[in-house]
Amino acid sequence: MEKVDLAEKFARFSEQWKPKIVGSFDDYHVKVAKVQGEFIWHSHHDEDELFMVVDGRLTIHFRDRDVELVPGEFLVVPKGVEHKPSAAEECQILMIERKGTVNTGDMENSSMTVQPEIL
């Protein structure tokens, strides 16, 4: 058991939209990412996805509405719900996802689909 310093983890990388695994428990990964701009529309058929803002502002777009998150707020996107995260300025986020969850869900994208590395 070791504590995790999120500020130290975020300081170790600069690339955006490339999640990093910073912890795990049961069948879940705790991931961090820096994001800016727009991601792609996608859904996860079998997994819920938690987004928490550590720094900045994140908008989760849904087909019928947008939800803006600020530091200290989180949102759980239920499995099967199409969504598109975006951030006008760089934003630091924490995600909790089932192990094996692909960041682009059902949408394979050569520039956006990545395997998370362990920090």
DSSP file (Angstrom, degrees, kcal/mol; ACC not computed):
  #  RESIDUE AA STRUCTURE BP1 BP2  ACC     N-H-->O    O-->H-N    N-H-->O    O-->H-N    TCO  KAPPA ALPHA  PHI   PSI    X-CA   Y-CA   Z-CA
    1    1 A M              0   0    0      0, 0.0     2,-0.4     0, 0.0     0, 0.0   0.000 360.0 360.0 360.0 124.4    0.0    0.0    0.0
    2    2 A E        -     0   0    0      0, 0.0     2,-0.1     0, 0.0     0, 0.0  -0.998 360.0-116.8-138.2 142.7    1.4    3.3   -1.1
    3    3 A K        -     0   0    0     -2,-0.4     2,-0.5     1,-0.0     0, 0.0  -0.396  27.0-133.2 -73.1 157.0   -0.3    6.7   -1.3
    4    4 A V        -     0   0    0     -2,-0.1     2,-0.8     4,-0.0     3,-0.1  -0.959   6.1-152.6-116.4 127.2   -0.6    8.4   -4.7
    5    5 A D     >  -     0   0    0     -2,-0.5     4,-2.1     1,-0.2     3,-0.2  -0.866   7.1-166.5 -98.0 104.3    0.3   12.0   -5.2
    6    6 A L  H  > S+     0   0    0     -2,-0.8     4,-2.9     1,-0.2     5,-0.2   0.881  85.9  55.6 -62.5 -39.5   -1.8   13.2   -8.1
    7    7 A A  H  > S+     0   0    0      1,-0.2     4,-1.7     2,-0.2    -1,-0.2   0.908 109.1  47.9 -59.9 -41.1    0.2   16.4   -8.6
    8    8 A E  H  > S+     0   0    0      2,-0.2     4,-0.6     1,-0.2    -1,-0.2   0.899 111.7  50.1 -66.0 -40.5    3.4   14.3   -9.0
    9    9 A K  H >< S+     0   0    0     -4,-2.1     3,-1.2     1,-0.2     4,-0.2   0.936 110.8  48.2 -64.0 -46.1    1.7   12.0  -11.4
   10   10 A F  H >< S+     0   0    0     -4,-2.9     3,-1.1     1,-0.3    -1,-0.2   0.834 105.9  59.4 -64.0 -31.1    0.4   14.8  -13.6
   11   11 A A  H 3< S+     0   0    0     -4,-1.7    -1,-0.3    -5,-0.2    -2,-0.2   0.662  93.7  68.4 -69.9 -15.2    3.9   16.4  -13.6
   12   12 A R  T << S+     0   0    0     -3,-1.2     2,-0.3    -4,-0.6    -1,-0.2   0.516 104.4  32.5 -86.5  -5.1    5.4   13.3  -15.2
   13   13 A F    <   -     0   0    0     -3,-1.1    20,-0.0    -4,-0.2    -1,-0.0  -0.979  45.1-173.7-148.1 161.3    3.7   13.7  -18.6
   14   14 A S        +     0   0    0     -2,-0.3    -1,-0.1     2,-0.1    -4,-0.0   0.551  51.4 110.2-127.3 -19.3    2.5   16.3  -21.0
   15   15 A E        -     0   0    0      1,-0.1    19,-0.5     3,-0.1     3,-0.3  -0.233  60.2-131.1 -64.6 152.2    0.7   14.4  -23.8
   16   16 A Q  B    S+a   34   0A   0      1,-0.2    19,-0.2    17,-0.1    -1,-0.1  -0.756  76.3  15.6-109.6 152.2   -3.0   14.8  -24.0
   17   17 A W  S    S+     0   0    0     17,-2.9    -1,-0.2    -2,-0.3    18,-0.1   0.746  91.2 115.2  62.0  27.6   -5.8   12.2  -24.3
   18   18 A K        -     0   0    0     16,-0.4    16,-0.2    -3,-0.3    -1,-0.1  -0.807  60.1-145.0-126.2  89.9   -3.5    9.4  -23.3
   19   19 A P        -     0   0    0      0, 0.0    98,-1.0     0, 0.0     2,-0.4  -0.147   8.5-153.7 -57.9 145.7   -4.6    8.0  -20.0
   20   20 A K  E     -Bc  32 117A   0     12,-2.8    12,-2.4    96,-0.2     2,-0.5  -0.972  15.9-125.8-120.7 135.7   -2.1    6.7  -17.5
   21   21 A I  E     +Bc  31 118A   0     96,-3.1    98,-2.6    -2,-0.4    10,-0.2  -0.714  33.7 166.5 -82.9 122.7   -2.8    4.0  -14.9
   22   22 A V  E     -     0   0A   0      8,-3.0     2,-0.3    -2,-0.5     9,-0.2   0.404  63.9  -7.8-115.6  -1.5   -2.0    5.3  -11.4
   23   23 A G  E     -B   30   0A   0      7,-1.2     7,-2.9     2,-0.0     2,-0.3  -0.967  55.7-152.6-177.3 168.6   -3.7    2.6   -9.3
   24   24 A S  E     +B   29   0A   0     -2,-0.3     2,-0.3     5,-0.3     5,-0.2  -0.990   8.2 178.9-154.2 153.2   -5.9   -0.4   -9.3
   25   25 A F  E >   -B   28   0A   0      3,-2.0     3,-3.2    -2,-0.3    -2,-0.0  -0.970  63.8 -29.4-154.6 145.4   -8.4   -2.2   -7.1
   26   26 A D  T 3  S-     0   0    0     -2,-0.3    72,-0.0     1,-0.3     0, 0.0  -0.232 128.8 -24.9  43.7-122.3  -10.5   -5.2   -7.6
   27   27 A D  T 3  S+     0   0    0     -3,-0.1    72,-3.0     2,-0.0     2,-0.3   0.001 120.1  96.9-104.3  28.3  -11.2   -5.2  -11.4
   28   28 A Y  E <   -BD  25  98A   0     -3,-3.2    -3,-2.0    70,-0.3     2,-0.4  -0.879  57.1-148.2-123.6 150.1  -10.8   -1.5  -11.8
   29   29 A H  E     -BD  24  97A   0     68,-3.3    68,-2.1    -2,-0.3     2,-0.6  -0.907  10.7-145.3-108.8 142.5   -8.1    0.9  -12.9
   30   30 A V  E     -BD  23  96A   0     -7,-2.9    -8,-3.0    -2,-0.4    -7,-1.2  -0.953  31.2-177.2-101.5 122.1   -7.6    4.5  -11.6
   31   31 A K  E     -BD  21  95A   0     64,-3.2    64,-3.2    -2,-0.6     2,-0.3  -0.873  17.9-158.9-123.7 152.6   -6.4    6.6  -14.5
   32   32 A V  E     +BD  20  94A   0    -12,-2.4   -12,-2.8    -2,-0.3     2,-0.3  -0.933  15.7 172.0-124.2 154.2   -5.3   10.2  -15.0
   33   33 A A  E     - D   0  93A   0     60,-2.0    60,-2.8    -2,-0.3     2,-0.5  -0.989  30.0-133.3-155.9 153.2   -5.1   12.2  -18.2
   34   34 A K  E     -aD  16  92A   0    -19,-0.5   -17,-2.9    -2,-0.3   -16,-0.4  -0.932  34.7-176.0-103.4 134.6   -4.5   15.7  -19.5
   35   35 A V  E     + D   0  91A   0     56,-2.7    56,-2.5    -2,-0.5     2,-0.3  -0.972  16.7 162.6-135.2 147.3   -7.1   16.7  -22.0
   36   36 A Q  E     +     0   0A   0     -2,-0.4     2,-0.2    54,-0.2    52,-0.2  -0.927  55.7  14.3-159.9 142.1   -7.7   19.7  -24.3
   37   37 A G  E    S- D   0  87A   0     50,-3.5    50,-2.2    -2,-0.3     2,-0.4  -0.579 102.6 -37.5  88.9-157.5   -9.9   20.1  -27.4
   38   38 A E  E     - D   0  86A   0     48,-0.2    48,-0.2    -2,-0.2     2,-0.1  -0.854  45.5-156.2-111.4 140.7  -12.5   17.5  -28.3
   39   39 A F        -     0   0    0     46,-2.5     2,-0.3    -2,-0.4    65,-0.0  -0.139  38.4 -85.3 -88.7-165.8  -12.5   13.8  -28.1
   40   40 A I        -     0   0    0     -2,-0.1     2,-0.3    67,-0.1    43,-0.1  -0.734  40.0 -98.4-105.3 155.4  -14.6   11.6  -30.3
   41   41 A W        +     0   0    0     -2,-0.3     2,-0.3    43,-0.1    43,-0.2  -0.547  64.2 139.8 -66.4 132.9  -18.2   10.5  -29.9
   42   42 A H  B     -I   83   0B   0     41,-2.0    41,-2.7    -2,-0.3     2,-0.3  -0.975  35.0-150.9-163.0 170.2  -18.2    7.0  -28.4
   43   43 A S        -     0   0    0     61,-0.3    63,-2.0    -2,-0.3     2,-0.5  -0.951  17.8-129.9-143.8 164.9  -19.9    4.7  -25.9
   44   44 A H        -     0   0    0     -2,-0.3    36,-2.6    37,-0.3    37,-0.3  -0.962  14.8-162.2-119.2 110.9  -18.9    1.7  -23.8
   45   45 A H  S    S+     0   0    0     -2,-0.5    -1,-0.1    34,-0.2    34,-0.0   0.816  87.5  22.4 -65.0 -32.3  -21.3   -1.2  -24.2
   46   46 A D  S    S+     0   0    0      1,-0.1     2,-0.4    33,-0.1    -1,-0.2   0.428 113.5  66.6-117.9  -0.1  -20.3   -3.1  -21.1
   47   47 A E        -     0   0    0     -3,-0.2    33,-0.3    31,-0.1    -3,-0.2  -0.970  61.1-141.4-131.8 139.0  -18.7   -0.5  -18.7
   48   48 A D        -     0   0    0     -2,-0.4    50,-0.5    31,-0.1     2,-0.4  -0.533  26.2-148.4 -78.8 160.7  -19.7    2.5  -16.7
   49   49 A E  E     -FE  77  97A   0     28,-2.0    28,-3.3    -2,-0.2     2,-0.5  -0.993   5.6-153.4-139.9 129.0  -17.1    5.3  -16.8
   50   50 A L  E     -FE  76  96A   0     46,-1.8    46,-1.2    -2,-0.4     2,-0.5  -0.892   8.9-170.7-105.3 128.7  -16.3    7.8  -14.0
   51   51 A F  E     +FE  75  95A   0     24,-2.6    24,-2.4    -2,-0.5     2,-0.4  -0.977   5.9 179.2-115.2 126.6  -14.8   11.3  -14.9
   52   52 A M  E     -FE  74  94A   0     42,-2.7    42,-2.9    -2,-0.5     2,-0.5  -0.997  23.4-133.6-127.5 132.9  -13.5   13.5  -12.1
   53   53 A V  E     + E   0  93A   0     20,-2.3    19,-2.5    17,-0.4    20,-0.3  -0.728  25.2 172.5 -87.4 127.0  -11.9   16.9  -12.7
   54   54 A V  E    S-     0   0A   0     38,-3.0     2,-0.3    -2,-0.5    39,-0.2   0.795  75.1  -0.5 -95.2 -42.2   -8.7   17.6  -10.7
   55   55 A D  E    S+ E   0  92A   0     37,-1.6    37,-3.0    16,-0.1    -1,-0.4  -0.982 113.9  11.0-150.9 137.9   -7.9   20.9  -12.5
   56   56 A G  S    S-     0   0    0     -2,-0.3     2,-0.4    35,-0.2    35,-0.2  -0.590  89.0 -61.8  97.7-160.0   -9.6   22.9  -15.2
   57   57 A R        -     0   0    0     32,-0.2     2,-0.4    -2,-0.2    32,-0.3  -0.996  40.9-167.8-132.9 135.9  -13.0   22.4  -16.7
   58   58 A L  E     -G   69   0A   0     11,-2.3    11,-3.5    -2,-0.4     2,-0.5  -0.983   5.7-157.8-125.2 133.2  -14.4   19.4  -18.6
   59   59 A T  E     -GH  68  86A   0     27,-3.2    27,-2.1    -2,-0.4     2,-0.7  -0.950   3.0-158.5-110.2 129.1  -17.5   19.3  -20.6
   60   60 A I  E     -GH  67  85A   0      7,-3.1     7,-2.3    -2,-0.5     2,-0.4  -0.933  15.6-152.6-103.7 114.7  -19.2   15.9  -21.3
   61   61 A H  E     -GH  66  84A   0     23,-2.4    23,-1.8    -2,-0.7     2,-0.3  -0.721  14.4-177.4 -89.1 134.5  -21.4   16.2  -24.3
   62   62 A F        -     0   0    0      3,-3.0     3,-0.4    -2,-0.4    21,-0.1  -0.810  42.8-105.0-118.5 165.7  -24.4   14.0  -24.7
   63   63 A R  S    S+     0   0    0     19,-0.5     3,-0.1    -2,-0.3    20,-0.1   0.777 120.8  32.1 -63.7 -24.9  -26.8   13.9  -27.6
   64   64 A D  S    S-     0   0    0      1,-0.2     2,-0.3     0, 0.0    -1,-0.2   0.487 129.2  -3.9-112.6  -4.2  -29.4   15.8  -25.6
   65   65 A R        -     0   0    0     -3,-0.4    -3,-3.0     2,-0.0     2,-0.4  -0.982  59.4-117.4-172.4 169.7  -27.4   18.0  -23.2
   66   66 A D  E     -G   61   0A   0     -2,-0.3     2,-0.5    -5,-0.2    -5,-0.2  -0.947  16.8-157.6-121.1 145.3  -24.0   19.0  -22.0
   67   67 A V  E     -G   60   0A   0     -7,-2.3    -7,-3.1    -2,-0.4     2,-0.4  -0.988   8.4-155.1-123.5 122.1  -22.6   18.6  -18.4
   68   68 A E  E     -G   59   0A   0     -2,-0.5     2,-0.4    -9,-0.2    -9,-0.2  -0.829   8.8-162.7 -98.7 133.7  -19.7   20.9  -17.3
   69   69 A L  E     -G   58   0A   0    -11,-3.5   -11,-2.3    -2,-0.4     3,-0.1  -0.925   5.1-171.1-116.6 140.0  -17.5   19.7  -14.5
   70   70 A V    >   -     0   0    0     -2,-0.4     3,-2.3   -13,-0.2   -17,-0.4  -0.732  49.3 -53.8-118.8 170.5  -15.1   21.8  -12.4
   71   71 A P  T 3  S+     0   0    0      0, 0.0   -17,-0.2     0, 0.0    -1,-0.1  -0.157 126.9  21.8 -51.0 132.8  -12.5   20.7   -9.9
   72   72 A G  T 3  S+     0   0    0    -19,-2.5     2,-0.3     1,-0.3   -18,-0.1   0.337 102.2 106.5  91.6  -5.4  -13.9   18.4   -7.2
   73   73 A E    <   -     0   0    0     -3,-2.3   -20,-2.3   -20,-0.3    -1,-0.3  -0.794  44.7-176.1-106.3 149.8  -16.8   17.3   -9.3
   74   74 A F  E     -F   52   0A   0     -2,-0.3     2,-0.4   -22,-0.2   -22,-0.2  -0.946  10.9-158.8-139.5 164.0  -17.4   14.0  -11.1
   75   75 A L  E     -F   51   0A   0    -24,-2.4   -24,-2.6    -2,-0.3     2,-0.6  -0.998  11.9-143.7-142.1 136.5  -19.9   12.3  -13.3
   76   76 A V  E     -F   50   0A   0     -2,-0.4   -26,-0.2   -26,-0.2    -2,-0.0  -0.916  12.5-154.2-101.2 120.8  -20.6    8.6  -14.0
   77   77 A V  E     -F   49   0A   0    -28,-3.3   -28,-2.0    -2,-0.6     3,-0.1  -0.857  22.3-130.3 -92.9 115.8  -21.4    7.9  -17.6
   78   78 A P    >   -     0   0    0      0, 0.0     3,-1.8     0, 0.0   -34,-0.3  -0.280  32.9 -86.8 -66.3 151.2  -23.6    4.8  -17.7
   79   79 A K  T 3  S+     0   0    0      1,-0.2   -34,-0.2   -33,-0.1   -31,-0.1  -0.230 113.6  24.7 -54.9 143.6  -22.7    1.9  -20.0
   80   80 A G  T 3  S+     0   0    0    -36,-2.6     2,-0.6   -33,-0.3    -1,-0.2   0.358  88.5 125.1  83.9  -5.4  -24.2    2.3  -23.5
   81   81 A V    <   -     0   0    0     -3,-1.8   -37,-0.3   -37,-0.3    -1,-0.2  -0.786  59.4-131.5 -93.5 121.7  -24.6    6.1  -23.3
   82   82 A E        +     0   0    0     -2,-0.6   -19,-0.5   -39,-0.1     2,-0.3  -0.482  39.5 160.8 -71.0 136.4  -22.9    7.9  -26.2
   83   83 A H  B     -I   42   0B   0    -41,-2.7   -41,-2.0    -2,-0.2   -21,-0.2  -0.975  31.7-153.9-153.7 162.6  -20.7   10.8  -25.0
   84   84 A K  E     - H   0  61A   0    -23,-1.8   -23,-2.4    -2,-0.3   -43,-0.1  -0.874  15.9-150.1-144.7 107.7  -17.9   13.1  -26.1
   85   85 A P  E     + H   0  60A   0      0, 0.0   -46,-2.5     0, 0.0     2,-0.3  -0.465  23.0 170.6 -73.3 149.3  -15.6   14.8  -23.6
   86   86 A S  E     -DH  38  59A   0    -27,-2.1   -27,-3.2   -48,-0.2     2,-0.3  -0.986  19.0-167.0-154.2 158.0  -14.0   18.2  -24.4
   87   87 A A  E     -D   37   0A   0    -50,-2.2   -50,-3.5    -2,-0.3   -29,-0.1  -0.944  15.0-155.3-148.7 124.4  -12.1   20.9  -22.7
   88   88 A A  E    S+     0   0A   0     -2,-0.3     2,-0.3   -52,-0.2    -1,-0.1   0.884  90.1  25.0 -66.4 -38.6  -11.4   24.4  -24.1
   89   89 A E  E    S-     0   0A   0    -32,-0.3   -32,-0.2     1,-0.1   -52,-0.1  -0.781 113.6 -68.8-118.4 164.0   -8.2   24.7  -22.0
   90   90 A E  E     -     0   0A   0     -2,-0.3     2,-0.4   -54,-0.1   -54,-0.2  -0.299  56.9-171.3 -57.3 136.5   -6.0   21.9  -20.7
   91   91 A C  E     -D   35   0A   0    -56,-2.5   -56,-2.7   -35,-0.2     2,-0.5  -0.976  18.4-140.6-132.4 140.9   -7.8   20.0  -18.0
   92   92 A Q  E     -DE  34  55A   0    -37,-3.0   -38,-3.0    -2,-0.4   -37,-1.6  -0.914  28.7-178.3-104.7 126.1   -6.5   17.3  -15.6
   93   93 A I  E     -DE  33  53A   0    -60,-2.8   -60,-2.0    -2,-0.5     2,-0.4  -0.888  22.6-149.3-126.5 155.3   -8.9   14.4  -15.0
   94   94 A L  E     -DE  32  52A   0    -42,-2.9   -42,-2.7    -2,-0.3     2,-0.4  -0.969  20.1-169.2-117.5 136.7   -9.1   11.2  -13.0
   95   95 A M  E     -DE  31  51A   0    -64,-3.2   -64,-3.2    -2,-0.4     2,-0.5  -0.960  15.0-157.1-127.8 145.5  -11.1    8.3  -14.3
   96   96 A I  E     +DE  30  50A   0    -46,-1.2   -46,-1.8    -2,-0.4     2,-0.3  -0.988  29.7 158.6-120.9 121.4  -12.2    5.0  -12.8
   97   97 A E  E     -DE  29  49A   0    -68,-2.1   -68,-3.3    -2,-0.5   -48,-0.1  -0.968  46.3 -92.8-141.4 152.8  -12.8    2.3  -15.3
   98   98 A R  E >   -D   28   0A   0    -50,-0.5     3,-1.9    -2,-0.3   -70,-0.3  -0.397  58.9 -91.2 -61.4 141.5  -13.0   -1.5  -15.4
   99   99 A K  T 3  S+     0   0    0    -72,-3.0    -1,-0.1     1,-0.3     3,-0.1  -0.278 115.0  29.1 -53.7 138.1   -9.7   -3.1  -16.4
  100  100 A G  T 3  S+     0   0    0      1,-0.3     2,-0.3    -3,-0.1    -1,-0.3   0.379  80.9 148.3  90.4  -4.1   -9.5   -3.5  -20.1
  101  101 A T    <   -     0   0    0     -3,-1.9     2,-0.4     1,-0.1    -1,-0.3  -0.488  44.5-135.5 -66.5 127.6  -11.8   -0.6  -20.9
  102  102 A V    >   -     0   0    0     -2,-0.3     3,-2.1     1,-0.1    13,-0.1  -0.713  10.1-132.6 -85.3 132.5  -10.8    0.9  -24.3
  103  103 A N  T 3  S+     0   0    0     11,-0.6    -1,-0.1    -2,-0.4    10,-0.1   0.776 106.4  44.5 -60.7 -27.6  -10.6    4.7  -24.1
  104  104 A T  T >  S-     0   0    0      1,-0.3     3,-2.6    10,-0.1   -61,-0.3   0.277  93.0-160.5 -99.8  11.2  -12.6    5.1  -27.3
  105  105 A G  T <  S-     0   0    0     -3,-2.1    -1,-0.3     1,-0.3   -61,-0.2  -0.220  70.7  -3.1  54.5-122.0  -15.1    2.5  -26.4
  106  106 A D  T 3  S+     0   0    0    -63,-2.0     2,-0.7     1,-0.1    -1,-0.3   0.414 119.5  83.8 -85.0   1.2  -16.9    1.2  -29.5
  107  107 A M    <   -     0   0    0     -3,-2.6     2,-0.4   -64,-0.2    -1,-0.1  -0.883  66.3-154.9-112.3 104.0  -15.1    3.6  -31.9
  108  108 A E        +     0   0    0     -2,-0.7     2,-0.4     4,-0.0    -2,-0.1  -0.642  19.9 177.3 -75.2 127.2  -11.7    2.5  -33.1
  109  109 A N     >  -     0   0    0     -2,-0.4     4,-2.7     1,-0.1     3,-0.4  -0.983  28.7-145.5-139.1 122.1   -9.7    5.5  -34.0
  110  110 A S  T  4 S+     0   0    0     -2,-0.4    -1,-0.1     1,-0.2    -2,-0.0   0.800 100.5  36.0 -61.3 -30.6   -6.1    5.4  -35.2
  111  111 A S  T  4 S+     0   0    0      1,-0.1    -1,-0.2     3,-0.0     3,-0.0   0.681 126.7  34.5 -96.7 -17.1   -5.1    8.6  -33.5
  112  112 A M  T  4 S+     0   0    0     -3,-0.4     2,-0.5    -8,-0.0    -2,-0.2   0.738  90.5  90.9-109.4 -29.6   -7.2    8.5  -30.3
  113  113 A T     <  +     0   0    0     -4,-2.7     2,-0.3    -9,-0.1    -5,-0.0  -0.579  56.3 162.2 -74.2 121.0   -7.4    4.8  -29.3
  114  114 A V        -     0   0    0     -2,-0.5   -11,-0.6   -97,-0.1   -10,-0.1  -0.960  42.5-122.6-138.2 155.3   -4.5    4.1  -27.0
  115  115 A Q        -     0   0    0     -2,-0.3     2,-0.1   -13,-0.1   -13,-0.1  -0.868  41.3-118.9 -91.6 127.5   -3.4    1.5  -24.4
  116  116 A P        -     0   0    0      0, 0.0     2,-0.3     0, 0.0   -96,-0.2  -0.409  23.6-141.2 -69.4 142.1   -2.8    3.2  -21.1
  117  117 A E  E     -c   20   0A   0    -98,-1.0   -96,-3.1   -99,-0.1     2,-0.5  -0.681  19.4-111.0 -97.8 158.3    0.7    3.0  -19.6
  118  118 A I  E      c   21   0A   0     -2,-0.3   -96,-0.2   -98,-0.2   -87,-0.0  -0.761 360.0 360.0 -90.2 129.2    1.4    2.5  -15.9
  119  119 A L              0   0    0    -98,-2.6   -97,-0.1    -2,-0.5    -1,-0.1   0.406 360.0 360.0 -94.1 360.0    2.9    5.5  -14.2
